[in-house]
Amino acid sequence: MVWLRQTIAVMLVSLKTIPARLGSSAVAIIGIAGVVVVFVSVLSISAGFQNAMGGGVEPPRAIILRAGSDTEMTSGLSGDDARLIKEAPGIRHEGGNPLASAELYAIVEIPKKSAPDSGANVPLRGIEPVAMSVRENFSIIEGRMLQFGTNEVIVGKAANSQYVGLNVGETLVSGQNRWKIVGIFEADGGVAETEVWCDVHLMQGAYMRVNSFSVMVVRLDSMDSFQPLTASLTKNPQLNVDVRREHEYYRSRSEAMTRLINTLGFGIAFLMGIGAVFGAVLTMYTAVATRTREIATLRALGFNTASVLVSVLAESLVLGAIGGIIGATAAYFGFNGYQTSTMNFQTFSQVAFAFRVTPGLLATGLIYALAMGLIGGLLPAIRAARLPISSALREL
Amino acid sequence: MKFLPLIWMNVWRRKIRTAFTLLCVFIAFLLFGIVMTIKGAFTLGVEIAGLDRLVLINKVTLILPLPISYRARIQQTPGVEVATHQTWFNGAYQETTNVLTTIAVEPEPFLAIYPEFVVSKEHADAWLADRQGALVGKDLAARYNWKIGDRIPLISPIWAPKSPWEFNIVGFYDGGSSVDKTQFFFRYDYLNENRSEGARDLVGWYVVKIADPSKAVDLGQTFDAMFANSGSETKTTTEKGFIEGFAKQIGDIGAITTAIASTVLFMFGMVAASTMVQSVRERTNELAVLKTLGFTDATILTLVLSESLFITVVAGGLGLAAAWLIVLRGDPTGGLLPIFVLPPADIVLGVVLMVLMGVVTGLSPAMGAMRLKITDALRRN
């Protein structure tokens, strides 16, 4: 009990005198804050990317690609394939028709607003009218739906904000093709919002893919219908396809990018953390050095060494906490929600996403900051506890 | 130089403080080196891409093909030295997810256009003699332990083959540190002959070596005009611009890496500055004594600056050296960053920043020391 009271008393003294040592404390605080900002902001890139690619509630949809094709871009299905697939079990029907949409996926070169002199691979998706019913999280937010049979197109919300000239009323000129933009749609913040949608038959002509599709997107009767659907399609000798849950497909298409960003982010943050610990050590050494006489006096008075040790550790933990909070706040307000886009090299097409500073990331950042403060304060704390009282009192 | 012992003694005045400051600056420049390497990994292909090479792609998008008939017309255009084509194969090795950089080319023009790919005559001749031959980058061959004579099967989802795609490794290519040595080149005639009829005589893009780089823009416009209003319109850029386009598509890597490097250098620069301030502050008496003895103001300034420069240059130099050693071990992501090297330009930049940091962190305390009035200083306890 006495031990505890002593410790708390000494701790309060050292904490209350932090403002007197603001200069040297700033070194530790800024160091730790810097690490937290970089850590949280870099990892918020991959968190946002992953969220755009496969976040949210899993939709009851499956996609069917040619067997062995890893992406919609490299997959090819014939018109006959599409017809056979539409007859498979497990697909939801509405008004007697299967909710199965045969779509063509390619890219169209459009400059990014952030790099207007260079083209970006914006996804172009050719759809059939049934595509709207297959996707239940889709809605037009400006303009109107495209008219099938014409060269009208609708663009996703993110595509509209990231790339040049994708506004309602404008015409997208691509080679000899002219696509007229009549509407903007949103789709729950998913990848579709980076896409431009047109009539599949016109796209087939423009991209020399007569009667050919890339993918079938189907709405499942229920999440469990995936099994019978897959079984039926893979056993069909006339078809050579892979069936995947849409959610899982998009998730897997984000793996390489996410892994790359996370590896780099953790690596850099780790090294920075080591440096910040050194900075914290320096700060705490200074703190201990300026209070040598004070500490020696306390010990001469009878305060036990443990209380001194704990007080130094507490001070560096507080510095860590302050640095962590500053860093986390700066990262959150500076980066959360920042809209950007990048090329997913796994699919060779653009994905628009927003930086996402998740509560998990903030918590990790704070814990990391506390850890840095703790480790930084360890050596100085031990040194303070081991100060020989006599020589310390003699020191000026 | 006679002041070196004095400088040394003052630097190590408080051993622990100096040691940790050195460590901080060491980490700062280690990170600088690594971050610059990452930046280079995304953008370095741009440095080596020739200004005397043009790339023609389908105007709609790179993934649509161009007819092979364009080649003759391009070759005949004045100012063109060599016109050849390349086609993306999308070959996967062992698993469909393991897609390598596989490209079908015309072997002879290809070797002529790319002097940066170093190929022995023996390997080049072997490639010209074997239709199913493949020229493989040294790093790729090392990854899978491929030897000359190995028969490698690849799967491509975009080309339906008459018989399964198989290649004979007949040669390796090497190159400088900024050359991507993980690519797999094979012969176009094998691709054209083994793929389905519908895809016959179509190529991915054209690479054209021109005689005069200053004519690049004009020739580009000539080509695009030549093929305008045809079935497949073209878009011509320099090879450098073409590769730059990919880096730009990924994002402003330069801005992100610069921001991180700046944050790091600022953070640890603060540490160094704090150390210098403390070191000078606790030496006021000594500095006053030095002045009494006759040391000029300029000398005092130089002494203090030398101390801070010592810290930043020594620690920074070691940090950069450590970064260079780490980067030597190669790409840590297993293939996602084929060009992984610390660019010499950034090494020079690092040295400049070291000196700058030394000057900036030492300047204020040094000037304070220089301006010390002897009597005030001696009076101060």
Interface residues (C-beta under 8 A of the other chain):
Chain A: G23 S24 A26 V27 I30 G31 G34 V35 V37 V38 V42 R66 G68 S69 D70 M73 T74 S75 G76 A106 I107 V108 E109 K112 S114 A115 S118 G119 A120 N121 S174 G175 Q176 N177 A206 Y207 M208 A256 R259 L260 T263 L264 G267 I268 L271 M272 I274 G275 A276 F278 G279 V281 L282 Y285 T286 T340 S341 T342 M343 F345 F348 Q350
Chain B: I16 R17 F20 T21 L23 C24 I27 A28 L30 L31 I34 V35 I38 N58 K59 V60 T61 L62 I63 L64 N90 A92 T96 T97 V99 I155 P157 I158 N229 S232 E233 K235 G241 E244 G245 F246 K248 Q249 I250 G251 D252 I260 T263 V264 F266 M267 F268 M270 V271 S274 T275 V277 Q278 P332 T333 L336 L337
